């Protein structure tokens, strides 16, 4: 699995846990819905950390909580 897939999966997982839509996530994160949709649908292959931080702020979680999952722990090294 690559990093962008792990980010996508985590965003979808968090939306499910909080029982919110992508549009609601965008609203509470003060982001345009297109920013989140671009990550989810693969248009954005390198989302900025500040975007992830704004998503975390909207969900009232830390960056550490966002990235602290087995999926991120198992990521292969990107540089070979």
VOBA-1610 file (N, C-alpha, C; in pm, whole numbers, padded with zeros to 5 digits, always signed):
BEGIN
Unk+00085-00118+00000Unk+00000+00000+00000Unk+00089+00124+00000Unk+00045+00225-00072Unk+00120+00350-00074Unk+00061+00451+00024Unk+00133+00559+00044Unk+00095+00658+00144Unk-00037+00726+00111Unk-00058+00764-00015Unk-00182+00833-00050Unk-00303+00744-00028Unk-00289+00614-00053Unk-00399+00521-00028Unk-00427+00512+00121Unk-00322+00511+00202Unk-00340+00508+00347Unk-00410+00634+00397Unk-00374+00750+00341Unk-00439+00876+00379Unk-00586+00872+00340Unk-00614+00829+00217Unk-00753+00818+00172Unk-00835+00727+00263Unk-00780+00610+00291Unk-00851+00515+00376Unk-00876+00571+00516Unk-00779+00644+00568Unk-00793+00701+00703Unk-00901+00808+00706Unk-00906+00892+00603Unk-01011+00995+00597Unk-01148+00929+00592Unk-01162+00828+00508Unk-01291+00758+00498Unk-01327+00688+00630Unk-01227+00629+00694Unk-01250+00563+00823Unk-01298+00664+00927Unk-01233+00779+00933Unk-01271+00881+01031Unk-01410+00937+01003Unk-01444+00954+00876Unk-01580+00999+00842Unk-01682+00897+00891Unk-01651+00769+00873Unk-01741+00664+00921Unk-01753+00664+01073Unk-01640+00678+01141Unk-01642+00679+01288Unk-01722+00797+01343Unk-01711+00912+01276Unk-01781+01032+01322Unk-01919+01047+01258Unk-01953+00951+01172Unk-02083+00950+01103Unk-02110+01082+01031Unk-02010+01123+00952Unk-02024+01247+00876Unk-01992+01221+00729Unk-02045+01306+00644Unk-02018+01298+00501Unk-01889+01374+00469Unk-01842+01355+00347Unk-01725+01429+00301Unk-01754+01579+00304Unk-01874+01619+00262Unk-01909+01761+00264Unk-01911+01817+00406Unk-01961+01739+00500Unk-01962+01783+00640Unk-01818+01794+00692Unk-01734+01698+00656Unk-01594+01704+00696Unk-01530+01832+00642Unk-01558+01864+00517Unk-01503+01986+00458Unk-01549+02110+00536Unk-01676+02114+00569Unk-01732+02228+00642Unk-01666+02246+00778Unk-01656+02139+00856Unk-01599+02152+00991Unk-01448+02172+00988Unk-01386+02140+00874Unk-01242+02156+00859Unk-01204+02288+00791Unk-01305+02368+00755Unk-01283+02495+00686Unk-01206+02477+00555Unk-01242+02369+00484Unk-01180+02339+00355Unk-01288+02333+00249Unk-01253+02363+00125Unk-01351+02341+00019Unk-01370+02190-00001Unk-01492+02146-00027Unk-01514+02002-00049Unk-01422+01945-00157Unk-01388+02025-00256Unk-01301+01977-00364Unk-01162+01936-00312Unk-01114+02001-00208Unk-00983+01965-00152Unk-00984+01823-00099Unk-01088+01788-00027Unk-01097+01653+00029Unk-01127+01553-00082Unk-01217+01588-00171Unk-01251+01498-00281Unk-01132+01473-00371Unk-01048+01573-00392Unk-00928+01553-00474Unk-00834+01450-00411Unk-00825+01449-00279Unk-00745+01348-00210Unk-00811+01211-00226Unk-00941+01204-00202Unk-01011+01076-00205Unk-01017+01013-00343Unk-01027+01095-00446Unk-01043+01042-00581Unk-00913+01039-00660Unk-00802+01065-00593Unk-00672+01048-00655Unk-00620+01163-00737Unk-00693+01272-00744Unk-00644+01388-00820Unk-00526+01454-00750Unk-00529+01456-00618Unk-00419+01510-00538Unk-00333+01393-00490Unk-00217+01377-00549Unk-00127+01267-00514Unk-00032+01302-00400Unk-00032+01429-00359Unk+00059+01473-00254Unk-00010+01580-00169Unk-00108+01539-00088Unk-00179+01640-00008Unk-00084+01707+00092Unk-00104+01835+00110Unk-00020+01910+00202Unk-00051+01871+00346Unk+00051+01877+00427Unk+00035+01846+00568Unk-00065+01942+00633Unk-00066+02067+00590Unk-00160+02164+00649Unk-00304+02123+00620Unk-00328+02061+00505Unk-00463+02012+00473Unk-00502+01900+00569Unk-00410+01808+00591Unk-00436+01699+00687Unk-00457+01756+00827Unk-00378+01857+00863Unk-00392+01921+00995Unk-00529+01986+01009Unk-00576+02050+00903Unk-00709+02113+00909Unk-00819+02008+00923Unk-00802+01895+00858Unk-00897+01784+00875Unk-00895+01737+01020Unk-00776+01722+01075Unk-00764+01681+01215Unk-00829+01782+01309Unk-00806+01910+01283Unk-00866+02014+01366Unk-01019+02006+01360Unk-01071+01986+01241Unk-01216+01975+01225Unk-01273+01856+01302Unk-01197+01747+01304Unk-01242+01627+01376Unk-01203+01628+01523Unk-01129+01731+01563Unk-01080+01745+01700Unk-00992+01627+01740Unk-00900+01592+01649Unk-00800+01491+01679Unk-00663+01551+01647Unk-00559+01487+01695Unk-00423+01533+01668Unk-00370+01467+01541Unk-00264+01526+01488Unk-00196+01461+01376Unk-00147+01322+01415Unk-00101+01310+01538Unk-00056+01180+01588Unk-00168+01077+01583Unk-00288+01117+01621Unk-00402+01026+01616Unk-00438+00990+01472Unk-00424+01085+01382Unk-00453+01059+01241Unk-00359+00951+01187Unk-00230+00966+01217Unk-00131+00876+01158Unk-00101+00753+01242Unk-00156+00744+01362Unk-00128+00631+01450Unk-00222+00515+01422Unk-00196+00447+01311Unk-00276+00330+01273Unk-00182+00222+01220Unk-00223+00098+01229Unk-00140-00010+01174Unk-00113+00009+01024Unk-00209+00067+00953Unk-00193+00089+00810Unk-00072+00179+00782Unk-00057+00286+00857Unk+00058+00375+00839Unk+00186+00308+00887Unk+00178+00229+00993Unk+00296+00161+01046Unk+00353+00060+00946Unk+00268+00004+00862Unk+00311-00098+00766Unk+00354-00043+00631Unk+00348+00087+00612Unk+00386+00144+00483Unk+00530+00109+00447Unk+00547+00076+00321Unk+00681+00047+00272Unk+00757+00178+00251Unk+00888+00168+00252Unk+00971+00286+00229Unk+00946+00337+00088Unk+00927+00467+00075Unk+00899+00528-00055Unk+01026+00543-00139Unk+01138+00565-00074Unk+01265+00582-00145Unk+01340+00450-00139Unk+01377+00403-00255Unk+01447+00273-00259Unk+01580+00286-00328
//
